[in-house]
């Protein structure tokens, strides 16, 4: 039997494998590093979002009486939200605005994206100019549109309408046109945002599909319907969710343009909650209304996600 040669004096030994007890602290430290970076944001979210959210849910079951002590009222606040005529009108206006602004901003955003989509250097200026309404402060946007909506015959938009023989409109001052006028402002401001997301989605469309459809004799409309739209389905789902939530939470443009008037024709759920909580001191009812709005937003988001998962499974 051959003898085993002894190791040489200068030879290095292979490092011994780390024991499980040594690997465990390393894994623990590695798992704690991401949480250490997330900790400041989580603390801010907890203090300024989750804690107030929990407090609002609690307040919805009380008649809030500062300095006198809250009184338990159970579901009375929620019952008032779903049965009071003022709340029902505000909910209806919110739904109308959400549907109108969602559809309008998505359609116009898609048209703008198809017009300015491309690799030409000059398009960056056009895209920037079109995107400006999104980054402009809402206070500035509201004041500009208030001037454009000036109800006199010599107002900016009324002057244009006069060229085609349409009489002057009251826009924000009429119960028949105020809601639609605010909706137009929301569409004007939201469409450029949707346009940029559509442009990002169009950049991912396989160009060879356009070439193949052209060879097969498909015209521009058929290429759009059978190639572009199917490729943009995930983009449509994302934009529908974002635009619908944006429409349901509309507040600033209503508050600055009409403040819910005239005669409540543009009152939405957010402005009514603001007035009840901060002007009339009915904090319990306002909290219940905010919880209803939160639940509606969550249900809408989950419904869209469920529809996307069902479509993906097919």
C-alpha positions as CSV (number, residue, x, y, z in Angstrom):
1,X,0.0,0.0,0.0
2,X,1.5,3.3,-1.1
3,X,2.4,5.7,1.7
4,X,0.7,9.1,1.8
5,X,3.2,12.0,1.3
6,X,3.2,14.5,4.2
7,X,2.2,18.1,3.2
8,X,5.0,20.4,2.3
9,X,5.9,23.2,4.7
10,X,4.9,26.1,2.4
11,X,1.6,24.5,1.1
12,X,-1.6,26.3,1.9
13,X,-4.6,24.5,3.3
14,X,-8.0,24.9,1.8
15,X,-10.2,27.1,4.0
16,X,-12.6,25.3,6.1
17,X,-16.3,25.8,5.3
18,X,-18.0,28.3,7.4
19,X,-20.1,26.8,10.1
20,X,-23.9,27.4,10.2
21,X,-23.5,29.5,13.3
22,X,-21.2,31.9,11.4
23,X,-23.4,32.1,8.4
24,X,-26.5,33.0,10.4
25,X,-25.4,36.5,11.6
26,X,-24.2,37.3,8.1
27,X,-27.6,36.4,6.6
28,X,-29.3,38.4,9.4
29,X,-27.3,41.5,8.6
30,X,-27.9,41.1,4.9
31,X,-31.6,40.9,5.4
32,X,-31.6,43.9,7.7
33,X,-29.8,46.2,5.3
34,X,-32.8,46.8,3.0
35,X,-35.1,47.5,6.0
36,X,-32.5,50.0,7.3
37,X,-32.8,52.0,4.0
38,X,-36.6,51.7,4.1
39,X,-37.0,52.7,7.7
40,X,-37.2,56.5,7.2
41,X,-39.8,56.2,4.6
42,X,-41.8,53.6,6.6
43,X,-41.7,55.8,9.7
44,X,-43.0,58.8,7.7
45,X,-45.7,56.7,6.1
46,X,-46.7,55.4,9.4
47,X,-46.9,58.7,11.2
48,X,-48.5,60.7,8.4
49,X,-50.6,58.1,6.5
50,X,-51.3,54.9,8.3
51,X,-51.9,56.3,11.8
52,X,-54.3,59.1,10.4
53,X,-56.0,56.5,8.3
54,X,-56.7,54.3,11.3
55,X,-57.8,57.3,13.3
56,X,-60.3,58.3,10.4
57,X,-61.7,54.7,10.5
58,X,-62.2,55.0,14.2
59,X,-63.8,58.5,14.0
60,X,-66.3,57.2,11.5
61,X,-68.1,55.4,14.4
62,X,-68.2,58.4,16.7
63,X,-69.8,61.8,16.9
64,X,-66.6,63.8,17.3
65,X,-67.0,66.6,19.9
66,X,-63.7,68.4,20.6
67,X,-63.2,69.2,24.3
68,X,-66.5,67.4,25.2
69,X,-65.5,63.8,24.4
70,X,-66.5,61.7,21.5
71,X,-69.8,59.9,21.5
72,X,-70.3,56.4,20.0
73,X,-73.0,56.4,17.2
74,X,-72.2,53.1,15.5
75,X,-73.0,53.1,11.8
76,X,-75.1,56.2,11.8
77,X,-72.4,58.3,10.1
78,X,-72.1,55.7,7.3
79,X,-75.8,55.4,7.0
80,X,-76.0,59.2,6.5
81,X,-73.3,59.0,3.8
82,X,-75.2,56.4,1.7
83,X,-78.7,57.9,2.3
84,X,-78.3,61.7,2.5
85,X,-79.3,63.5,-0.7
86,X,-76.3,65.8,-0.5
87,X,-73.9,62.9,-0.3
88,X,-75.6,60.9,-3.0
89,X,-75.4,64.0,-5.4
90,X,-71.7,64.4,-4.5
91,X,-71.1,60.7,-5.2
92,X,-72.9,60.9,-8.5
93,X,-70.8,64.0,-9.5
94,X,-67.7,62.2,-8.5
95,X,-68.6,59.2,-10.7
96,X,-69.4,61.3,-13.7
97,X,-66.2,63.2,-13.4
98,X,-64.1,60.1,-12.9
99,X,-65.7,58.4,-16.0
100,X,-65.5,61.5,-18.1
101,X,-62.0,62.4,-17.2
102,X,-60.7,58.8,-17.5
103,X,-62.2,58.3,-20.9
104,X,-61.3,61.7,-22.2
105,X,-57.7,61.8,-21.0
106,X,-57.0,58.2,-22.2
107,X,-58.4,58.9,-25.7
108,X,-56.7,62.2,-26.2
109,X,-53.5,60.9,-24.6
110,X,-53.4,58.0,-27.1
111,X,-54.1,60.4,-30.0
112,X,-51.3,62.7,-28.9
113,X,-48.9,59.8,-28.4
114,X,-49.5,58.5,-31.9
115,X,-48.9,62.0,-33.3
116,X,-45.7,62.7,-31.5
117,X,-44.3,59.2,-31.3
118,X,-41.0,58.7,-33.2
119,X,-37.3,59.3,-33.1
120,X,-37.0,62.7,-34.7
121,X,-35.0,65.2,-32.7
122,X,-37.6,68.0,-33.2
123,X,-40.2,65.9,-31.4
124,X,-38.7,66.5,-27.9
125,X,-39.8,70.2,-28.1
126,X,-43.3,69.2,-29.1
127,X,-43.5,66.6,-26.3
128,X,-42.2,69.1,-23.7
129,X,-44.8,71.7,-24.8
130,X,-47.6,69.2,-24.7
131,X,-46.5,67.9,-21.3
132,X,-46.4,71.3,-19.6
133,X,-50.0,71.3,-18.3
134,X,-49.2,68.3,-16.2
135,X,-46.3,69.9,-14.3
136,X,-48.0,73.3,-14.0
137,X,-49.4,74.1,-10.5
138,X,-53.1,73.5,-10.3
139,X,-53.6,77.0,-8.9
140,X,-52.1,78.5,-12.0
141,X,-54.1,76.2,-14.3
142,X,-57.3,77.0,-12.5
143,X,-56.7,80.8,-12.8
144,X,-55.9,80.5,-16.5
145,X,-59.1,78.5,-17.2
146,X,-61.1,80.9,-15.1
147,X,-60.0,83.7,-17.5
148,X,-60.7,81.5,-20.5
149,X,-64.1,80.7,-19.1
150,X,-65.0,84.4,-18.6
151,X,-68.8,84.3,-19.2
152,X,-69.1,87.6,-21.1
153,X,-69.5,87.6,-24.9
154,X,-66.0,89.0,-25.2
155,X,-64.4,86.2,-23.2
156,X,-61.7,84.0,-24.8
157,X,-63.7,80.9,-25.4
158,X,-67.0,82.7,-26.0
159,X,-65.3,84.8,-28.7
160,X,-64.3,81.6,-30.5
161,X,-67.8,80.2,-30.1
162,X,-69.2,83.4,-31.5
163,X,-67.2,82.9,-34.7
164,X,-69.2,79.7,-35.4
165,X,-72.5,81.2,-34.4
166,X,-72.9,79.7,-30.9
167,X,-74.1,82.1,-28.2
168,X,-72.0,82.9,-25.2
169,X,-72.0,80.3,-22.4
170,X,-71.8,80.8,-18.7
171,X,-69.5,77.8,-18.2
172,X,-68.7,77.7,-14.5
173,X,-71.6,80.0,-13.5
174,X,-74.4,77.7,-14.9
175,X,-75.6,74.5,-13.3
176,X,-76.0,72.9,-16.8
177,X,-72.4,73.5,-17.9
178,X,-70.3,73.8,-14.7
179,X,-69.6,70.1,-14.2
180,X,-68.6,69.6,-17.9
181,X,-66.4,72.7,-17.8
182,X,-64.5,71.3,-14.8
183,X,-64.3,68.0,-16.6
184,X,-62.7,69.7,-19.6
185,X,-60.0,71.2,-17.4
186,X,-59.2,67.7,-15.9
187,X,-59.0,66.1,-19.3
188,X,-56.7,68.9,-20.5
189,X,-54.4,68.4,-17.6
190,X,-54.5,64.6,-17.5
191,X,-54.1,63.8,-21.2
192,X,-50.4,64.8,-21.4
193,X,-49.6,62.5,-18.5
194,X,-51.3,59.6,-20.3
195,X,-49.6,60.5,-23.5
196,X,-46.1,60.0,-21.9
197,X,-47.1,56.5,-20.6
198,X,-48.5,55.6,-24.1
199,X,-45.2,56.8,-25.7
200,X,-43.3,54.5,-23.4
201,X,-45.6,51.6,-24.3
202,X,-45.4,52.3,-28.0
203,X,-41.6,52.1,-27.8
204,X,-41.9,48.5,-26.8
205,X,-44.1,47.4,-29.7
206,X,-42.3,45.0,-32.1
207,X,-41.7,46.9,-35.3
208,X,-41.4,43.7,-37.3
209,X,-45.2,43.2,-36.7
210,X,-45.9,46.5,-38.5
211,X,-43.7,45.4,-41.5
212,X,-45.4,42.0,-41.6
213,X,-48.9,43.5,-41.5
214,X,-47.9,45.9,-44.3
215,X,-46.8,43.0,-46.4
216,X,-50.1,41.3,-45.8
217,X,-51.9,44.4,-47.1
218,X,-53.1,45.9,-43.8
219,X,-53.8,49.6,-43.9
220,X,-53.0,52.1,-41.1
221,X,-56.2,51.5,-39.2
222,X,-55.9,47.7,-39.3
223,X,-52.3,47.9,-38.1
224,X,-53.4,50.1,-35.2
225,X,-56.3,47.8,-34.3
226,X,-54.5,44.4,-34.7
227,X,-51.0,45.3,-33.7
228,X,-50.8,48.5,-31.6
229,X,-53.8,48.1,-29.4
230,X,-53.1,44.5,-28.4
231,X,-49.5,45.4,-27.5
232,X,-50.8,48.3,-25.3
233,X,-53.2,46.3,-23.2
234,X,-51.0,46.4,-20.1
235,X,-50.6,50.2,-20.6
236,X,-54.4,50.6,-20.9
237,X,-54.9,48.7,-17.6
238,X,-52.4,50.9,-15.8
239,X,-53.7,54.1,-17.2
240,X,-57.3,53.1,-16.5
241,X,-56.5,52.5,-12.8
242,X,-54.5,55.7,-12.4
243,X,-56.9,57.9,-14.2
244,X,-59.9,56.5,-12.4
245,X,-58.3,57.0,-9.0
246,X,-57.3,60.5,-10.1
247,X,-60.9,61.2,-11.1
248,X,-62.4,59.8,-8.0
249,X,-60.1,61.9,-5.8
250,X,-60.6,65.1,-7.7
251,X,-60.6,68.1,-5.3
252,X,-58.2,70.9,-6.2
253,X,-59.8,72.0,-9.5
254,X,-63.3,71.9,-8.0
255,X,-62.2,73.8,-5.0
256,X,-60.4,76.5,-7.0
257,X,-62.8,76.8,-9.9
258,X,-66.3,76.5,-8.4
259,X,-66.0,75.4,-4.7
260,X,-68.9,73.0,-5.4
261,X,-71.2,75.6,-6.9
262,X,-73.4,76.8,-8.3
263,X,-76.0,75.3,-6.0
264,X,-74.0,72.2,-5.5
265,X,-73.9,71.2,-9.2
266,X,-70.1,70.5,-9.0
267,X,-70.0,69.2,-5.4
268,X,-67.9,66.1,-5.3
269,X,-67.1,63.7,-2.4
270,X,-63.7,65.3,-1.6
271,X,-65.0,68.9,-1.4
272,X,-68.0,67.8,0.7
273,X,-65.8,65.9,3.1
274,X,-63.6,69.0,3.4
275,X,-66.5,71.3,4.1
276,X,-68.1,68.9,6.6
277,X,-64.8,68.4,8.5
278,X,-63.2,71.8,8.4
279,X,-66.1,74.2,8.0
280,X,-69.0,72.6,9.7
281,X,-67.0,70.6,12.3
282,X,-68.9,67.4,11.5
283,X,-65.7,65.3,11.7
284,X,-67.4,61.9,12.3
285,X,-69.5,62.2,9.1
286,X,-66.5,63.5,7.2
287,X,-64.4,60.6,8.4
288,X,-67.1,58.1,7.3
289,X,-67.2,59.7,3.9
290,X,-63.4,59.5,3.5
291,X,-63.5,55.8,4.4
292,X,-66.2,55.2,1.8
293,X,-64.0,56.9,-0.8
294,X,-61.0,54.8,0.3
295,X,-63.0,51.6,0.0
296,X,-64.3,52.6,-3.4
297,X,-60.6,53.2,-4.5
298,X,-59.5,49.9,-3.1
299,X,-62.3,48.0,-4.8
300,X,-61.6,49.7,-8.1
301,X,-57.9,48.8,-7.9
302,X,-58.6,45.2,-7.0
303,X,-61.2,44.8,-9.7
304,X,-58.7,46.0,-12.4
305,X,-56.0,43.8,-11.0
306,X,-58.4,40.8,-11.0
307,X,-59.4,41.5,-14.6
308,X,-55.7,41.7,-15.6
309,X,-54.9,38.4,-14.0
310,X,-57.9,36.7,-15.6
311,X,-56.8,38.0,-19.0
312,X,-53.2,36.8,-18.4
313,X,-54.4,33.3,-17.4
314,X,-56.2,33.0,-20.7
